[in-house]
Amino acid sequence: MFTNPFRILCIILIVFGFSVAQIPDKQKVVAGAERALERAAKTNSMPAPGCAVGVSVNGESVFEKAFGLAEMEHNVPNTAQTIFESGSVAKQFTAAALVLLQQEGKLSIDDPVRKYIPELPDYGTPLTIRHMLNHTAGLRDWGSVMELTGAGRGDRVITQDIALDVIARQKALDFAPGAEYSYSNSGYNLAAIIVERVSKQKFADFLKERIFKPLGMNHSSIRDDYRRLVPGRAQGYSRSGANGPWMLNMPIMNVYGNGGILTTVGDWLKWNAMLDSRSMGAPLVEALETQGVLNDGRKITYALGLVVDSYKGIRQIGHNGATAGYVTALGRYPDQKLSVAVLCNGSAMDPNELLESIVDESLGPFPSSPVQTPTFVKLSEDQLMKFVGTWRNEKTRNPNQIILDNGELKINGGSLKPISEDAFMLGERKAKFISNKDGLASVMEIANTDGSMTRLLFEREWKPTDLNEFAGDWYSEEAQSRISIAIENGSAILNLRPVLHFQLRPVYRDAFSGQGFTLWFTRDPSGKITQLHVGGPRMRDMLFTRALSR
């Protein structure tokens, strides 16, 4: 899966003493959901795929409705009973399976992963199941690694065994377990494998027996064989560009744990009703909602397959998902006993916007936040120009471009609004520039809303004088990939069979970027280039060495 790294359902706001703890009126919820769905449907010019929406109050489903087409070739409409793919919302079910096994004394989620998956390398530091479920393990995402082969997700059929093989080949982690949060599907694929090895059951059978059947989730199953016929399933669709034609985009893979649940909005509401009522036991729910804690003691919003956060001052617990043409969101507001499920079969849809619109209609109006708006100052273009240039992320090495656009400073398209000569607001985050002894801005520190700090380092413009020293074939055993760099018409061109072929853009000394990748080269003491490193989304540093001539 994918995507963004990843956008969670909500934004963090300061809780300002406002509480909507009462259960909302059912009629208000139904009327509000109807209005929100009608607005979403109007923006969806037909024929097009669409969404199904389910809303429950105090465990009772009060609204289930859909719009758009489940199957465009034969004009089959979506209904409230249509089956969609879950995307990463499935992660909470994988986590629940492990917690159930823990309650039976068959494992502990604080056990080292290698106790159950000895194929995984010994990274020299404990890597636990909890690390994987919190996304604090540092594991490279197997999908990102496979992109380096030239045929990644969507380009070939991938099985659970293939994913395990990719993960087990990785000799290094992106960071020490527990040091950081970084979303990675790999941990949840390994988690599903642990469930199978400990329970002696197929993952699909375990979930059906232990979760789906007891809760009456009769329309839910695991996509462990993409060829299986699923009556009533919506097809997934994507489009090229804003107005391009819709095309089929199905998850042609047999991996699960990270995603892969086929379900309906009604079934999701039954799951959320269990979490609210704790009908499967309070210890299960409490474990799932226990937020991760980093090595430095900082608490993160990600728990076990759930994000525990707030929305406009009220507690929100949920997750969103995206895979192939499906996009999804499931939110629960336990203090109000409200749950909202959104399942869409077109990647251009925005399930989070639709979910939040229903919450606003059901629980609003919300009072304005008393948080003070920063006081912005006016800086001259000369004052702003000293920040323009390339800034390298200290951890990922990704280049970030700061430009001056009509008198406004922007980084990667986002506006930097000045609050002093060296401090700016980047949305809700504060960014501060630090100057070196010569008075030149050299470090940019961005205070993230989760308490972490992103550091960017200024890099001088670099124009390579001899591109030929970067040319040649480079090989990575971990990625099972061979990259060829050729010089054509004064530019470095990367070739990655069978799909990728693109120009590399110099970004800072010995570093290039292209197609979402950052490539940098290291030299030996004599100055000769000896190694190539590649970083990308959810994969920070894949090592390549010069390949022997064939």
VEXDOTI-727360 format. One record per residue (C-alpha): y, z, x; residue number from 1. Coordinates in steps of 0.5 Angstrom, whole numbers. Layout:
<sites>
SITE     Y     Z     X   i
SITE     Y     Z     X NUM
...
</sites>
This chain:
<sites>
SITE     Y     Z     X   i
SITE     0     0     0   1
SITE     7     0     1   2
SITE    13    -1     2   3
SITE    17     3     5   4
SITE    16     6     8   5
SITE    16     9     1   6
SITE    22    11    -5   7
SITE    20    17    -8   8
SITE    22    18   -16   9
SITE    28    22   -15  10
SITE    34    24   -11  11
SITE    35    31    -8  12
SITE    41    35   -11  13
SITE    44    42   -11  14
SITE    41    46   -16  15
SITE    48    48   -19  16
SITE    46    54   -24  17
SITE    44    49   -30  18
SITE    37    49   -33  19
SITE    34    46   -39  20
SITE    28    50   -40  21
SITE    27    49   -47  22
SITE    22    44   -50  23
SITE    26    38   -52  24
SITE    26    36   -59  25
SITE    20    31   -61  26
SITE    24    26   -65  27
SITE    30    26   -60  28
SITE    25    24   -54  29
SITE    22    19   -58  30
SITE    28    16   -60  31
SITE    31    16   -53  32
SITE    24    13   -50  33
SITE    25     7   -55  34
SITE    32     6   -53  35
SITE    30     6   -46  36
SITE    24     1   -47  37
SITE    29    -3   -51  38
SITE    34    -4   -45  39
SITE    29    -5   -40  40
SITE    25   -11   -45  41
SITE    32   -14   -46  42
SITE    33   -15   -38  43
SITE    26   -18   -38  44
SITE    27   -25   -39  45
SITE    21   -28   -42  46
SITE    16   -30   -41  47
SITE    15   -25   -36  48
SITE    10   -19   -34  49
SITE    13   -12   -36  50
SITE    11    -5   -37  51
SITE     7     0   -41  52
SITE    11     7   -42  53
SITE     8    14   -44  54
SITE    11    20   -46  55
SITE     9    27   -48  56
SITE    12    33   -50  57
SITE     8    40   -49  58
SITE     2    36   -47  59
SITE     2    32   -54  60
SITE     3    24   -53  61
SITE     9    22   -57  62
SITE    11    15   -55  63
SITE     6    10   -52  64
SITE     9     3   -52  65
SITE     9    -4   -48  66
SITE    13   -10   -47  67
SITE    12   -16   -43  68
SITE     6   -20   -42  69
SITE    -1   -18   -39  70
SITE    -4   -25   -37  71
SITE     1   -30   -37  72
SITE    -3   -36   -37  73
SITE    -6   -35   -44  74
SITE     1   -31   -47  75
SITE    -3   -24   -47  76
SITE     2   -19   -49  77
SITE     2   -12   -46  78
SITE     0    -6   -50  79
SITE     0     2   -49  80
SITE    -8     1   -48  81
SITE    -7    -4   -43  82
SITE   -10    -2   -36  83
SITE    -6    -3   -30  84
SITE    -7    -1   -22  85
SITE    -4     6   -20  86
SITE    -2     4   -13  87
SITE     0    11    -9  88
SITE     0    15   -16  89
SITE    -8    15   -14  90
SITE    -6    20    -8  91
SITE    -6    26   -13  92
SITE   -13    25   -15  93
SITE   -16    24    -8  94
SITE   -12    31    -6  95
SITE   -15    34   -13  96
SITE   -22    32   -11  97
SITE   -22    35    -4  98
SITE   -19    42    -7  99
SITE   -25    42   -12 100
SITE   -30    41    -6 101
SITE   -26    47    -3 102
SITE   -26    51    -9 103
SITE   -34    50    -8 104
SITE   -34    52    -1 105
SITE   -36    46     2 106
SITE   -30    45     6 107
SITE   -23    47     7 108
SITE   -17    43     7 109
SITE   -15    46    14 110
SITE   -21    44    17 111
SITE   -21    39    23 112
SITE   -22    32    20 113
SITE   -27    30    26 114
SITE   -31    35    23 115
SITE   -33    30    18 116
SITE   -31    24    21 117
SITE   -33    24    28 118
SITE   -31    17    29 119
SITE   -24    19    30 120
SITE   -22    20    37 121
SITE   -20    27    40 122
SITE   -12    26    40 123
SITE   -12    33    44 124
SITE    -9    37    38 125
SITE   -12    39    32 126
SITE   -11    34    26 127
SITE   -13    37    19 128
SITE   -14    35    13 129
SITE    -8    38    10 130
SITE    -4    34    15 131
SITE    -7    28    12 132
SITE    -5    30     5 133
SITE     2    32     7 134
SITE     3    25    11 135
SITE     4    30    17 136
SITE    -2    27    21 137
SITE     2    22    25 138
SITE    -4    17    24 139
SITE    -2    10    24 140
SITE    -2     6    17 141
SITE    -8     1    18 142
SITE    -4    -4    14 143
SITE     1    -4    19 144
SITE    -4    -5    25 145
SITE    -7   -11    21 146
SITE    -1   -14    21 147
SITE    -1   -15    28 148
SITE    -7   -19    27 149
SITE    -4   -25    24 150
SITE    -8   -24    17 151
SITE    -6   -17    14 152
SITE    -7   -14     7 153
SITE    -7   -20     2 154
SITE    -9   -25     7 155
SITE   -16   -23     7 156
SITE   -21   -18     3 157
SITE   -21   -11     6 158
SITE   -26    -6     5 159
SITE   -27     2     6 160
SITE   -31     0    12 161
SITE   -26    -4    15 162
SITE   -20     0    14 163
SITE   -24     6    18 164
SITE   -26     1    23 165
SITE   -18     0    24 166
SITE   -16     7    24 167
SITE   -22    10    29 168
SITE   -20     5    34 169
SITE   -13     8    35 170
SITE   -12    12    41 171
SITE    -6    15    40 172
SITE    -2    18    34 173
SITE     6    16    32 174
SITE     7    24    33 175
SITE     4    31    34 176
SITE     0    33    28 177
SITE     5    37    24 178
SITE    11    35    28 179
SITE    14    30    23 180
SITE    13    27    16 181
SITE    11    20    16 182
SITE     8    16    10 183
SITE     1    13    12 184
SITE    -4    11     7 185
SITE    -9    12    13 186
SITE   -10    19    12 187
SITE   -12    18     4 188
SITE   -17    13     6 189
SITE   -20    18    11 190
SITE   -20    23     5 191
SITE   -24    19     0 192
SITE   -29    18     6 193
SITE   -29    26     7 194
SITE   -30    27    -1 195
SITE   -36    22    -1 196
SITE   -39    25     6 197
SITE   -39    32     3 198
SITE   -41    31    -4 199
SITE   -46    26    -3 200
SITE   -43    22    -8 201
SITE   -39    15    -9 202
SITE   -32    17    -9 203
SITE   -32    13   -16 204
SITE   -37    17   -19 205
SITE   -34    24   -16 206
SITE   -28    22   -20 207
SITE   -31    20   -26 208
SITE   -36    26   -26 209
SITE   -31    31   -24 210
SITE   -24    29   -27 211
SITE   -24    23   -31 212
SITE   -30    25   -36 213
SITE   -28    32   -37 214
SITE   -20    30   -39 215
SITE   -22    25   -43 216
SITE   -19    19   -39 217
SITE   -24    14   -41 218
SITE   -20     8   -39 219
SITE   -20    10   -32 220
SITE   -24     8   -26 221
SITE   -24     6   -19 222
SITE   -23    -1   -16 223
SITE   -28    -1   -11 224
SITE   -30    -8   -12 225
SITE   -24   -12   -14 226
SITE   -29   -18   -17 227
SITE   -31   -13   -22 228
SITE   -29   -15   -29 229
SITE   -24   -10   -33 230
SITE   -23   -12   -40 231
SITE   -16   -10   -42 232
SITE   -13   -11   -35 233
SITE    -6   -13   -34 234
SITE    -6   -18   -28 235
SITE    -1   -17   -23 236
SITE     5   -22   -21 237
SITE    10   -23   -16 238
SITE    16   -28   -16 239
SITE    19   -31   -10 240
SITE    26   -30   -10 241
SITE    30   -27   -16 242
SITE    29   -33   -20 243
SITE    23   -36   -17 244
SITE    17   -38   -21 245
SITE    12   -32   -23 246
SITE     5   -32   -19 247
SITE    -1   -28   -19 248
SITE    -1   -22   -14 249
SITE    -8   -18   -15 250
SITE   -10   -13   -10 251
SITE   -16   -17    -7 252
SITE   -19   -11    -3 253
SITE   -24    -5    -4 254
SITE   -20     0    -1 255
SITE   -19     7    -5 256
SITE   -17    14    -4 257
SITE   -10    11    -2 258
SITE    -9     8    -9 259
SITE   -14     4   -13 260
SITE   -14     7   -19 261
SITE   -15     3   -26 262
SITE   -12     7   -31 263
SITE    -7     7   -38 264
SITE    -1    11   -39 265
SITE    -5    15   -44 266
SITE   -10    17   -39 267
SITE    -4    19   -34 268
SITE    -1    23   -40 269
SITE    -8    27   -40 270
SITE    -8    28   -33 271
SITE    -1    31   -33 272
SITE    -2    35   -39 273
SITE    -8    39   -35 274
SITE    -3    40   -29 275
SITE     2    43   -34 276
SITE    -4    47   -38 277
SITE    -8    49   -32 278
SITE   -14    48   -36 279
SITE   -18    46   -30 280
SITE   -16    52   -27 281
SITE    -9    55   -24 282
SITE   -12    55   -17 283
SITE   -13    47   -17 284
SITE    -5    46   -19 285
SITE    -2    51   -15 286
SITE    -6    48    -9 287
SITE    -3    41   -11 288
SITE     4    43   -11 289
SITE     4    47    -5 290
SITE     9    43    -1 291
SITE     8    42     7 292
SITE    11    46    12 293
SITE    12    43    19 294
SITE    11    46    26 295
SITE    18    48    26 296
SITE    17    52    19 297
SITE    21    47    15 298
SITE    19    45     8 299
SITE    18    38     6 300
SITE    18    36    -1 301
SITE    11    32     0 302
SITE     5    37    -3 303
SITE    -2    34    -4 304
SITE    -1    27    -7 305
SITE     5    30   -11 306
SITE    13    30    -9 307
SITE    16    37   -11 308
SITE    23    36   -12 309
SITE    29    36   -17 310
SITE    32    31   -21 311
SITE    39    33   -24 312
SITE    38    40   -23 313
SITE    31    40   -26 314
SITE    24    41   -23 315
SITE    21    34   -22 316
SITE    14    33   -20 317
SITE    11    27   -19 318
SITE    10    20   -15 319
SITE    11    13   -15 320
SITE     7     7   -13 321
SITE     6     0   -11 322
SITE     1    -5    -9 323
SITE     0   -13   -10 324
SITE     4   -14   -16 325
SITE     4    -7   -19 326
SITE     9    -2   -19 327
SITE     8     5   -22 328
SITE    11    12   -23 329
SITE     9    18   -26 330
SITE    14    24   -27 331
SITE    13    31   -30 332
SITE    18    36   -32 333
SITE    14    43   -32 334
SITE    20    47   -35 335
SITE    21    42   -41 336
SITE    14    41   -42 337
SITE    16    33   -41 338
SITE    12    28   -38 339
SITE    13    20   -37 340
SITE     8    15   -35 341
SITE    11     8   -33 342
SITE     6     2   -31 343
SITE     8    -5   -29 344
SITE     5   -11   -27 345
SITE    11   -15   -24 346
SITE    13   -13   -18 347
SITE    21   -14   -20 348
SITE    20    -9   -25 349
SITE    23    -2   -23 350
SITE    19     4   -26 351
SITE    23     9   -23 352
SITE    29     7   -27 353
SITE    26     6   -33 354
SITE    23    13   -32 355
SITE    29    16   -30 356
SITE    33    13   -36 357
SITE    27    16   -41 358
SITE    29    23   -38 359
SITE    36    22   -39 360
SITE    35    20   -46 361
SITE    30    26   -47 362
SITE    34    32   -43 363
SITE    41    29   -43 364
SITE    47    30   -43 365
SITE    47    33   -36 366
SITE    53    37   -34 367
SITE    57    34   -28 368
SITE    55    37   -21 369
SITE    60    42   -18 370
SITE    59    39   -11 371
SITE    65    38    -8 372
SITE    67    30    -6 373
SITE    68    29     1 374
SITE    75    28     3 375
SITE    76    21     6 376
SITE    81    19    11 377
SITE    84    12    13 378
SITE    82    10    20 379
SITE    85     4    24 380
SITE    80    -2    25 381
SITE    81     0    33 382
SITE    79     7    31 383
SITE    73     4    28 384
SITE    71    -2    33 385
SITE    69     3    38 386
SITE    63     5    34 387
SITE    61    -3    33 388
SITE    54    -5    36 389
SITE    47    -4    37 390
SITE    44     3    36 391
SITE    37     5    38 392
SITE    33    10    34 393
SITE    31    15    39 394
SITE    24    16    36 395
SITE    22     9    33 396
SITE    26     5    38 397
SITE    28     0    32 398
SITE    35    -3    33 399
SITE    41    -1    27 400
SITE    47    -6    27 401
SITE    54    -3    26 402
SITE    59    -8    24 403
SITE    66    -8    21 404
SITE    66   -12    15 405
SITE    73   -12    11 406
SITE    76    -6    15 407
SITE    70    -2    13 408
SITE    64     0    17 409
SITE    57    -1    15 410
SITE    50     0    18 411
SITE    45    -4    16 412
SITE    49    -6    10 413
SITE    50     1     8 414
SITE    58     4     8 415
SITE    60     9    13 416
SITE    66    13    10 417
SITE    70    17    15 418
SITE    71    24    14 419
SITE    74    25    21 420
SITE    75    21    27 421
SITE    68    21    29 422
SITE    64    24    22 423
SITE    62    19    17 424
SITE    59    20    10 425
SITE    53    15     9 426
SITE    51    16     2 427
SITE    49    23     1 428
SITE    48    24     9 429
SITE    53    26    14 430
SITE    53    22    20 431
SITE    57    24    27 432
SITE    58    21    33 433
SITE    58    24    40 434
SITE    62    21    46 435
SITE    60    21    53 436
SITE    64    24    59 437
SITE    67    17    59 438
SITE    70    18    52 439
SITE    65    13    49 440
SITE    61    14    43 441
SITE    54    14    45 442
SITE    50    18    40 443
SITE    50    18    33 444
SITE    47    24    29 445
SITE    45    23    22 446
SITE    43    29    18 447
SITE    38    27    13 448
SITE    37    31     6 449
SITE    31    34     8 450
SITE    33    38    14 451
SITE    31    33    19 452
SITE    36    29    24 453
SITE    36    22    26 454
SITE    39    20    32 455
SITE    41    13    34 456
SITE    43    12    41 457
SITE    48     6    43 458
SITE    45     0    47 459
SITE    50    -5    50 460
SITE    49   -12    48 461
SITE    44   -16    52 462
SITE    43   -23    54 463
SITE    37   -24    58 464
SITE    38   -29    64 465
SITE    30   -31    65 466
SITE    26   -31    58 467
SITE    20   -34    62 468
SITE    18   -27    65 469
SITE    17   -25    58 470
SITE    12   -31    56 471
SITE     5   -31    56 472
SITE    -1   -28    52 473
SITE    -1   -20    51 474
SITE    -7   -17    48 475
SITE    -8   -10    44 476
SITE   -15    -7    44 477
SITE   -13    -2    39 478
SITE   -10    -8    34 479
SITE   -15   -13    36 480
SITE    -9   -17    37 481
SITE    -7   -23    42 482
SITE     0   -24    42 483
SITE     3   -31    45 484
SITE    10   -31    47 485
SITE    13   -38    49 486
SITE    20   -41    51 487
SITE    22   -46    47 488
SITE    29   -49    47 489
SITE    32   -43    50 490
SITE    29   -38    45 491
SITE    23   -33    46 492
SITE    18   -35    40 493
SITE    12   -31    38 494
SITE     6   -34    36 495
SITE     1   -29    32 496
SITE    -5   -33    30 497
SITE    -7   -35    24 498
SITE     0   -34    20 499
SITE     6   -31    24 500
SITE    11   -36    28 501
SITE    18   -33    29 502
SITE    24   -33    34 503
SITE    25   -26    37 504
SITE    32   -24    37 505
SITE    35   -20    44 506
SITE    37   -13    41 507
SITE    38    -9    47 508
SITE    35    -9    55 509
SITE    28   -12    55 510
SITE    27   -11    47 511
SITE    27   -16    42 512
SITE    26   -16    34 513
SITE    24   -21    29 514
SITE    20   -21    22 515
SITE    21   -13    21 516
SITE    18   -12    28 517
SITE    21    -9    34 518
SITE    18   -11    41 519
SITE    20    -8    48 520
SITE    17    -9    55 521
SITE    16    -4    60 522
SITE    16    -5    68 523
SITE    13    -3    74 524
SITE    17     1    80 525
SITE    18    -6    83 526
SITE    21    -9    76 527
SITE    16   -13    74 528
SITE    14   -13    67 529
SITE     7   -10    66 530
SITE     7    -8    58 531
SITE     9   -10    51 532
SITE    10    -5    46 533
SITE    10    -7    38 534
SITE    13    -2    33 535
SITE    14    -3    26 536
SITE    14     0    19 537
SITE     9     6    19 538
SITE     7     4    26 539
SITE    11     6    32 540
SITE     8     4    39 541
SITE     2    -1    39 542
SITE     1    -2    47 543
SITE    -1    -9    49 544
SITE    -2   -11    56 545
SITE    -2   -18    59 546
SITE    -9   -22    57 547
SITE   -13   -25    62 548
SITE   -13   -33    62 549
SITE   -18   -36    58 550
</sites>
